[in-house]
Amino acid sequence: MKYFWIALGVWNLIVFFVYGLDKLKAKKDMWRIPEKTLLLLAFLMGGLGAVLGMRVFHHKTKHKIFTIGVPVCLLLNLAALYLLLFYKGGVF
């Protein structure tokens, strides 16, 4: 179970830095990471990293799809973790 939490933490750290990288690319007028990809990363258990990335880097904070969608992804991530860990004894 320890490795699960480590992997989840590393994944969210990666998502956090992807949001930062996209912000950097936006400032330098470079090729950007598609919005679908950023949202998918949040949905695939990276909600915490995405929320923190949005707040720390002030990135995508004016786009409704992100200001609503990313927190919803975080809530879905938390619900999935709850079901995984506690529903009918959990997997772990």
DSSP file (Angstrom, degrees, kcal/mol; ACC not computed):
  #  RESIDUE AA STRUCTURE BP1 BP2  ACC     N-H-->O    O-->H-N    N-H-->O    O-->H-N    TCO  KAPPA ALPHA  PHI   PSI    X-CA   Y-CA   Z-CA
    1    1 A M     >        0   0    0      0, 0.0     4,-1.8     0, 0.0     5,-0.2   0.000 360.0 360.0 360.0 -31.1    0.0    0.0    0.0
    2    2 A K  H  >  +     0   0    0      1,-0.2     4,-2.0     2,-0.2     5,-0.1   0.897 360.0  51.3 -59.3 -40.5    3.0    2.3    0.7
    3    3 A Y  H  > S+     0   0    0      1,-0.2     4,-2.6     2,-0.2    -1,-0.2   0.816 103.9  58.1 -69.5 -30.1    4.0    2.1   -3.0
    4    4 A F  H  > S+     0   0    0      2,-0.2     4,-2.5     1,-0.2    -1,-0.2   0.943 108.9  44.4 -61.8 -47.9    0.5    3.0   -4.1
    5    5 A W  H  X S+     0   0    0     -4,-1.8     4,-2.3     2,-0.2    -2,-0.2   0.867 113.4  50.9 -66.9 -36.5    0.6    6.3   -2.1
    6    6 A I  H  X S+     0   0    0     -4,-2.0     4,-2.7     2,-0.2    -1,-0.2   0.937 111.9  47.2 -64.3 -46.2    4.1    7.0   -3.4
    7    7 A A  H  X S+     0   0    0     -4,-2.6     4,-2.7     1,-0.2    -2,-0.2   0.903 112.2  50.0 -62.4 -41.6    3.0    6.4   -7.0
    8    8 A L  H  X S+     0   0    0     -4,-2.5     4,-2.2     2,-0.2    -1,-0.2   0.901 111.9  48.2 -64.1 -40.8    0.0    8.6   -6.5
    9    9 A G  H  X S+     0   0    0     -4,-2.3     4,-1.9     2,-0.2    -2,-0.2   0.914 112.6  47.7 -64.9 -43.7    2.1   11.4   -5.0
   10   10 A V  H  X S+     0   0    0     -4,-2.7     4,-2.3     2,-0.2    -2,-0.2   0.912 111.0  52.1 -63.8 -42.7    4.7   11.2   -7.9
   11   11 A W  H  X S+     0   0    0     -4,-2.7     4,-2.5     1,-0.2    -2,-0.2   0.927 110.4  47.4 -59.9 -45.4    1.9   11.2  -10.5
   12   12 A N  H  X S+     0   0    0     -4,-2.2     4,-2.4     1,-0.2    -1,-0.2   0.838 109.9  53.5 -67.9 -31.5    0.3   14.3   -8.9
   13   13 A L  H  X S+     0   0    0     -4,-1.9     4,-2.2     2,-0.2    -1,-0.2   0.896 109.0  49.6 -66.1 -40.2    3.8   16.0   -8.8
   14   14 A I  H  X S+     0   0    0     -4,-2.3     4,-2.1     2,-0.2    -2,-0.2   0.934 111.4  48.3 -62.3 -46.7    4.2   15.2  -12.5
   15   15 A V  H  X S+     0   0    0     -4,-2.5     4,-2.1     1,-0.2    -2,-0.2   0.914 109.2  54.4 -61.2 -42.5    0.7   16.7  -13.3
   16   16 A F  H  X S+     0   0    0     -4,-2.4     4,-1.7     1,-0.2    -1,-0.2   0.929 111.2  44.5 -55.2 -48.1    1.6   19.8  -11.2
   17   17 A F  H  X S+     0   0    0     -4,-2.2     4,-2.7     1,-0.2    -1,-0.2   0.795 107.5  58.5 -72.1 -27.9    4.8   20.3  -13.2
   18   18 A V  H  X S+     0   0    0     -4,-2.1     4,-2.4     2,-0.2    -1,-0.2   0.911 106.6  48.9 -65.1 -41.0    3.0   19.7  -16.5
   19   19 A Y  H  X S+     0   0    0     -4,-2.1     4,-1.9     2,-0.2    -2,-0.2   0.901 112.5  48.5 -63.5 -39.9    0.6   22.6  -15.6
   20   20 A G  H  X S+     0   0    0     -4,-1.7     4,-2.3     2,-0.2    -2,-0.2   0.895 110.0  51.6 -64.9 -40.5    3.7   24.7  -14.8
   21   21 A L  H  X S+     0   0    0     -4,-2.7     4,-2.5     1,-0.2    -2,-0.2   0.905 108.7  50.6 -63.0 -42.1    5.3   23.8  -18.1
   22   22 A D  H  X S+     0   0    0     -4,-2.4     4,-2.0     2,-0.2    -1,-0.2   0.884 109.4  51.0 -65.1 -36.8    2.2   24.7  -20.1
   23   23 A K  H  X S+     0   0    0     -4,-1.9     4,-2.1     2,-0.2    -2,-0.2   0.923 110.3  49.5 -63.9 -43.7    2.2   28.1  -18.3
   24   24 A L  H  X S+     0   0    0     -4,-2.3     4,-1.7     1,-0.2    -2,-0.2   0.914 110.8  49.6 -60.3 -43.6    5.8   28.6  -19.2
   25   25 A K  H  <>S+     0   0    0     -4,-2.5     5,-2.7     1,-0.2     4,-0.3   0.859 108.4  54.0 -64.6 -34.8    5.1   27.7  -22.8
   26   26 A A  H ><5S+     0   0    0     -4,-2.0     3,-1.0     1,-0.2    -1,-0.2   0.912 108.2  49.2 -65.5 -41.5    2.2   30.2  -22.8
   27   27 A K  H 3<5S+     0   0    0     -4,-2.1    -1,-0.2     1,-0.2    -2,-0.2   0.849 114.6  44.5 -65.3 -34.0    4.4   33.0  -21.6
   28   28 A K  T 3<5S-     0   0    0     -4,-1.7    -1,-0.2    -5,-0.2    -2,-0.2   0.324 110.4-120.5 -94.7   7.6    7.1   32.2  -24.3
   29   29 A D  T < 5 +     0   0    0     -3,-1.0    -3,-0.2    -4,-0.3     2,-0.2   0.913  64.6 143.9  53.8  47.8    4.5   31.8  -27.1
   30   30 A M      < -     0   0    0     -5,-2.7    -1,-0.2     1,-0.2    -2,-0.0  -0.523  61.4 -60.4-106.9 175.4    5.6   28.3  -27.7
   31   31 A W        -     0   0    0     -2,-0.2     2,-0.2     1,-0.1    -1,-0.2  -0.345  63.6-141.6 -55.3 135.7    3.7   25.1  -28.7
   32   32 A R        -     0   0    0     -3,-0.1    -1,-0.1    -7,-0.1   -10,-0.1  -0.642  13.1-107.6-107.3 159.1    1.2   24.3  -25.9
   33   33 A I        -     0   0    0     -2,-0.2     5,-0.1   -15,-0.1    -1,-0.0  -0.723  50.8-104.7 -79.4 128.9   -0.1   21.2  -24.2
   34   34 A P     >  -     0   0    0      0, 0.0     4,-1.9     0, 0.0     3,-0.4  -0.219  18.8-126.9 -58.7 144.4   -3.7   20.6  -25.5
   35   35 A E  H  > S+     0   0    0      1,-0.2     4,-2.5     2,-0.2     5,-0.2   0.861 110.3  59.2 -60.0 -36.1   -6.4   21.5  -23.0
   36   36 A K  H  > S+     0   0    0      1,-0.2     4,-2.4     2,-0.2    -1,-0.2   0.898 105.5  49.4 -59.0 -40.2   -7.9   18.0  -23.4
   37   37 A T  H  > S+     0   0    0     -3,-0.4     4,-2.5     2,-0.2    -2,-0.2   0.920 109.4  50.3 -66.3 -44.1   -4.6   16.5  -22.2
   38   38 A L  H  X S+     0   0    0     -4,-1.9     4,-1.6     1,-0.2    -2,-0.2   0.913 113.8  45.5 -61.0 -42.4   -4.4   18.8  -19.2
   39   39 A L  H  X S+     0   0    0     -4,-2.5     4,-2.4     2,-0.2    -1,-0.2   0.886 111.1  53.1 -68.1 -38.5   -8.0   17.8  -18.2
   40   40 A L  H  X S+     0   0    0     -4,-2.4     4,-2.5    -5,-0.2    -2,-0.2   0.901 106.0  53.2 -63.7 -40.6   -7.3   14.1  -18.8
   41   41 A L  H  <>S+     0   0    0     -4,-2.5     5,-0.8     1,-0.2    -1,-0.2   0.899 110.6  47.8 -60.3 -40.1   -4.3   14.3  -16.5
   42   42 A A  I  X>S+     0   0    0     -4,-1.6     4,-0.8     1,-0.2     5,-0.7   0.912 112.4  49.1 -65.8 -42.5   -6.5   15.8  -13.8
   43   43 A F  I  <5S+     0   0    0     -4,-2.4     2,-1.8     1,-0.2    -2,-0.2   0.867  98.3  69.2 -65.5 -37.4   -9.2   13.1  -14.4
   44   44 A L  I  <5S-     0   0    0     -4,-2.5    -1,-0.2     1,-0.2    -2,-0.1  -0.306 135.7 -71.5 -84.0  55.2   -6.7   10.2  -14.3
   45   45 A M  I  45S+     0   0    0     -2,-1.8    -2,-0.2    -3,-0.4    -1,-0.2   0.669 113.6 106.3  68.7  21.4   -6.0   10.6  -10.5
   46   46 A G  I  X< +     0   0    0     -4,-0.8     4,-2.3    -5,-0.8    -3,-0.2   0.089  36.0 116.2-111.9  22.3   -4.0   13.9  -11.0
   47   47 A G  H  ><S+     0   0    0     -5,-0.7     4,-2.7    26,-0.3    27,-0.3   0.879  75.0  49.4 -60.0 -42.1   -6.7   16.2   -9.7
   48   48 A L  H  > S+     0   0    0      1,-0.2     4,-2.6     2,-0.2     5,-0.2   0.933 112.3  47.6 -65.4 -45.4   -4.7   17.4   -6.7
   49   49 A G  H  > S+     0   0    0      1,-0.2     4,-2.4     2,-0.2    -1,-0.2   0.877 113.3  49.5 -61.8 -37.8   -1.6   18.2   -8.8
   50   50 A A  H  X S+     0   0    0     -4,-2.3     4,-2.6     2,-0.2    -2,-0.2   0.926 111.2  47.6 -68.2 -45.0   -3.8   20.0  -11.3
   51   51 A V  H  X S+     0   0    0     -4,-2.7     4,-2.1     2,-0.2    -2,-0.2   0.937 115.5  45.3 -61.4 -46.1   -5.6   22.1   -8.7
   52   52 A L  H  X S+     0   0    0     -4,-2.6     4,-3.2     1,-0.2     5,-0.3   0.896 112.2  52.1 -65.3 -39.5   -2.3   23.0   -7.1
   53   53 A G  H  X S+     0   0    0     -4,-2.4     4,-2.1    -5,-0.2     6,-0.4   0.900 109.1  50.1 -62.1 -41.6   -0.7   23.7  -10.5
   54   54 A M  H  X>S+     0   0    0     -4,-2.6     5,-1.2     2,-0.2     4,-0.6   0.911 116.7  41.4 -62.5 -41.7   -3.6   26.0  -11.4
   55   55 A R  H  <5S+     0   0    0     -4,-2.1     3,-0.2     3,-0.2    -2,-0.2   0.936 118.2  42.9 -74.6 -47.3   -3.2   27.9   -8.1
   56   56 A V  H  <5S+     0   0    0     -4,-3.2    -3,-0.2     1,-0.2    -2,-0.2   0.919 125.3  33.5 -67.3 -44.2    0.6   28.1   -7.9
   57   57 A F  H  <5S-     0   0    0     -4,-2.1    -1,-0.2    -5,-0.3    -2,-0.2   0.447 100.7-129.0 -92.7  -0.4    1.2   29.0  -11.6
   58   58 A H  T  <5 +     0   0    0     -4,-0.6     2,-0.4    -3,-0.2     3,-0.2   0.936  54.8 158.8  50.0  51.1   -2.0   31.1  -12.0
   59   59 A H      < -     0   0    0     -5,-1.2    -1,-0.2    -6,-0.4    -2,-0.1  -0.903  56.0  -6.5-114.9 131.8   -2.7   28.9  -15.0
   60   60 A K  S >  S+     0   0    0     -2,-0.4     3,-0.7    -3,-0.1     7,-0.2   0.729  84.5 135.2  63.4  25.4   -6.1   28.4  -16.7
   61   61 A T  T 3   +     0   0    0      1,-0.2    -1,-0.1    -3,-0.2    -2,-0.1   0.559  68.3  50.6 -82.3  -7.2   -7.8   30.2  -13.8
   62   62 A K  T 3  S+     0   0    0      4,-0.0     2,-0.6     5,-0.0    -1,-0.2   0.379  88.6  92.9-108.1   2.3  -10.1   32.2  -16.2
   63   63 A H    X>  -     0   0    0     -3,-0.7     4,-2.8     1,-0.1     3,-1.1  -0.865  65.3-151.2 -99.3 119.4  -11.3   29.3  -18.2
   64   64 A K  H 3>>S+     0   0    0     -2,-0.6     4,-2.3     1,-0.3     5,-0.7   0.862  94.8  61.6 -58.2 -37.4  -14.6   27.9  -16.9
   65   65 A I  H 3>5S+     0   0    0      1,-0.2     4,-0.9     2,-0.2    -1,-0.3   0.831 114.3  36.0 -60.6 -29.6  -13.9   24.4  -18.1
   66   66 A F  H <>5S+     0   0    0     -3,-1.1     4,-1.7     3,-0.2    -2,-0.2   0.872 113.9  53.4 -88.9 -42.7  -10.8   24.4  -15.8
   67   67 A T  H  <5S+     0   0    0     -4,-2.8    -2,-0.2    -7,-0.2    -3,-0.2   0.793 128.1  23.4 -66.3 -25.1  -12.2   26.3  -12.9
   68   68 A I  H  X5S+     0   0    0     -4,-2.3     4,-1.7    -5,-0.3    -3,-0.2   0.810 124.3  50.7-100.7 -46.1  -15.1   23.9  -12.7
   69   69 A G  H  X<S+     0   0    0     -4,-0.9     4,-2.3    -5,-0.7    -3,-0.2   0.872 106.9  50.8 -65.3 -41.9  -13.7   20.8  -14.4
   70   70 A V  H  X S+     0   0    0     -4,-1.7     4,-2.3     2,-0.2    -1,-0.2   0.933 111.2  47.0 -68.7 -45.4  -10.5   20.4  -12.5
   71   71 A P  H  > S+     0   0    0      0, 0.0     4,-2.3     0, 0.0    -1,-0.2   0.882 112.0  52.7 -61.2 -34.6  -12.1   20.6   -9.0
   72   72 A V  H  X S+     0   0    0     -4,-1.7     4,-2.6     2,-0.2    -2,-0.2   0.912 107.7  51.3 -64.2 -41.1  -14.7   18.1  -10.2
   73   73 A C  H  X S+     0   0    0     -4,-2.3     4,-2.6     2,-0.2   -26,-0.3   0.909 108.5  51.6 -60.4 -41.7  -11.9   15.8  -11.3
   74   74 A L  H  X S+     0   0    0     -4,-2.3     4,-2.5   -27,-0.3    -2,-0.2   0.924 110.0  48.8 -61.1 -43.9  -10.4   16.2   -7.8
   75   75 A L  H  X S+     0   0    0     -4,-2.3     4,-2.4     1,-0.2    -2,-0.2   0.901 111.8  49.0 -63.2 -40.3  -13.7   15.2   -6.2
   76   76 A L  H  X S+     0   0    0     -4,-2.6     4,-2.5     2,-0.2    -2,-0.2   0.893 110.0  52.1 -64.7 -38.9  -14.0   12.2   -8.5
   77   77 A N  H  X S+     0   0    0     -4,-2.6     4,-2.4     2,-0.2    -2,-0.2   0.924 110.8  47.3 -60.5 -45.3  -10.4   11.2   -7.6
   78   78 A L  H  X S+     0   0    0     -4,-2.5     4,-2.4     2,-0.2    -2,-0.2   0.888 111.5  50.7 -65.3 -39.5  -11.3   11.4   -3.9
   79   79 A A  H  X S+     0   0    0     -4,-2.4     4,-2.6     2,-0.2    -1,-0.2   0.909 110.3  49.8 -64.1 -41.6  -14.5    9.4   -4.5
   80   80 A A  H  X S+     0   0    0     -4,-2.5     4,-2.6     2,-0.2    -2,-0.2   0.909 111.2  49.0 -63.8 -41.6  -12.5    6.7   -6.4
   81   81 A L  H  X S+     0   0    0     -4,-2.4     4,-2.5     2,-0.2     5,-0.3   0.907 110.5  51.2 -63.3 -41.2   -9.9    6.6   -3.6
   82   82 A Y  H  X>S+     0   0    0     -4,-2.4     4,-3.0     2,-0.2     5,-0.8   0.946 112.9  44.7 -60.6 -48.6  -12.7    6.3   -1.0
   83   83 A L  H  X5S+     0   0    0     -4,-2.6     4,-0.9     1,-0.2     7,-0.2   0.906 114.5  49.8 -62.5 -41.4  -14.3    3.4   -2.9
   84   84 A L  H  <5S+     0   0    0     -4,-2.6     7,-2.6    -5,-0.2     8,-0.4   0.884 121.6  32.5 -64.1 -40.0  -11.0    1.7   -3.5
   85   85 A L  H  <5S+     0   0    0     -4,-2.5    -2,-0.2     5,-0.3    -1,-0.2   0.803 133.2  18.8 -90.7 -31.3   -9.9    1.9    0.1
   86   86 A F  H ><5S+     0   0    0     -4,-3.0     3,-1.2    -5,-0.3     2,-0.4   0.674  86.8 103.9-120.4 -21.1  -13.1    1.6    2.1
   87   87 A Y  G ><<S-     0   0    0     -4,-0.9     3,-1.8    -5,-0.8    -4,-0.0  -0.537 106.9 -15.5 -73.3 121.5  -16.0    0.1    0.1
   88   88 A K  G 3  S-     0   0    0     -2,-0.4    -1,-0.3     1,-0.3    -2,-0.1   0.877 134.5 -46.1  52.0  44.1  -16.5   -3.5    1.2
   89   89 A G  G <  S-     0   0    0     -3,-1.2    -1,-0.3     3,-0.0    -2,-0.2   0.267  92.6-113.2  89.2 -13.5  -13.2   -3.7    2.9
   90   90 A G    <   -     0   0    0     -3,-1.8    -5,-0.3    -7,-0.2    -6,-0.1   0.142  26.0 -86.5  72.8 168.1  -11.2   -2.1    0.1
   91   91 A V              0   0    0     -7,-2.6    -1,-0.1     1,-0.2    -6,-0.1   0.798 360.0 360.0 -81.0 -33.1   -8.6   -3.5   -2.1
   92   92 A F              0   0    0     -8,-0.4    -1,-0.2   -91,-0.0    -2,-0.1   0.452 360.0 360.0 -91.4 360.0   -5.7   -2.8    0.3
